[in-house]
């Protein structure tokens, strides 16, 4: 992707954020929250990998057992709501 294409993509993303009521001034908060979320997800996957190894199951089995997909969606939604109300 060329620099021009990347710039247009970013401009489009910024316009979309503004349409959803998110100011570009709020972006650092969202970026920080996303970094924290990714760090937690990475740590969780490491722990799940070890647990899966001990139990002789797959990580996917553990995701299903603990309903992690739904819990991740709930946590992401909750964090988004917190950021929106703290502005």
GIJOLIN-V918557 format. One record per residue. N is the residue number from 1. OMEGA is omega as a letter, one per 30 degrees, with the letter a starting at -180 (* if undefined). Layout:
<<N | OMEGA> <N | OMEGA>>
This chain:
<<1 | a> <2 | l> <3 | l> <4 | l> <5 | l> <6 | l> <7 | l> <8 | l> <9 | l> <10 | l> <11 | l> <12 | l> <13 | l> <14 | l> <15 | l> <16 | l> <17 | a> <18 | l> <19 | l> <20 | l> <21 | a> <22 | l> <23 | l> <24 | l> <25 | a> <26 | a> <27 | l> <28 | l> <29 | a> <30 | a> <31 | l> <32 | l> <33 | l> <34 | l> <35 | l> <36 | l> <37 | l> <38 | l> <39 | l> <40 | l> <41 | l> <42 | l> <43 | l> <44 | a> <45 | l> <46 | a> <47 | l> <48 | l> <49 | l> <50 | l> <51 | l> <52 | l> <53 | a> <54 | a> <55 | a> <56 | l> <57 | l> <58 | l> <59 | l> <60 | l> <61 | l> <62 | l> <63 | l> <64 | a> <65 | a> <66 | l> <67 | a> <68 | a> <69 | l> <70 | l> <71 | l> <72 | l> <73 | l> <74 | a> <75 | l> <76 | l> <77 | l> <78 | a> <79 | l> <80 | l> <81 | l> <82 | l> <83 | a> <84 | a> <85 | a> <86 | a> <87 | *>>
